[in-house]
Amino acid sequence: MQQFASLMEIMEILSDREFMSDLREGIRQADLGQTVSLEVMKLEFNFQYCDGRLFKNMVIIWEGKKLMQ
């Protein structure tokens, strides 16, 4: 059942024309070397790196205290 659900999710993603167009453009840009470093993402676009993942406009609250935004 899990494989069917995964397949349906893939089909939904692949049928999204706007997403697929953006994905193709991103791949084209990467092939041309038009990339942005992780440091630029963090500094210029306000992304945070936490637990192996990249987040935008992230707020971390721990024990009721705001740690980072």
N, C-alpha and C positions, 0 to 999 in steps of 0.2 A: 504494500500500500504506500509506503514511504517513497519508493521509486516512482510510482505513478504521480504522486503529489509533486515530486521534484521535476518530473518531466512536464507537468502542467505549468509549473512556475517558469521553467525555461521557455516554453512555448509562449507564455504571456509576455515575457521580456522580449523575445525575438519578434513578436508581432507589434511591438510599440515602435512605429516608424520614426518618431522624433528621437527616441533613445538610440535606435540603431544608426540614425544619421549622425548624431552626436558622437557615438562610439567610433564610427568610421572616420570622422574628422579627427578625433583624438588619436587614433592609431596612425593616421596620415601625419599628424603633427609630430608624434613620437618618432616615426620613421625619418622625418626631416630634421630631427634633433631639436625640435622646438619644445623643450621640456622646462619644468620649473623644479628647482631643488627643494628638498624638504625644509631647509632653513628659510627659503623665500616663502614657502607656503605658511610656515609658522609665523613669520614676521609680518609679511605684507598682507596676508589674507586672514589673519587672526585664527589660525588653526592651532590646535593643541595636540600633542602626541601623548597618549596615555595607554598603558597596558597593551602595547603593540598595535594600537589603532589610532587613526587620525580623526579628530573631531573639530567641528567649527562652533564657535561661541559656546564653549563648554563651561559649565559651572560644576565644580566638585564641592560637595558638602559632606563633611565628616564630623561626626559627633556634634552636629548643630553649628559648626563653624565653616564659613566659606573659605576654601583653600585657594582656589584659583578660578579665574574666568578667562 
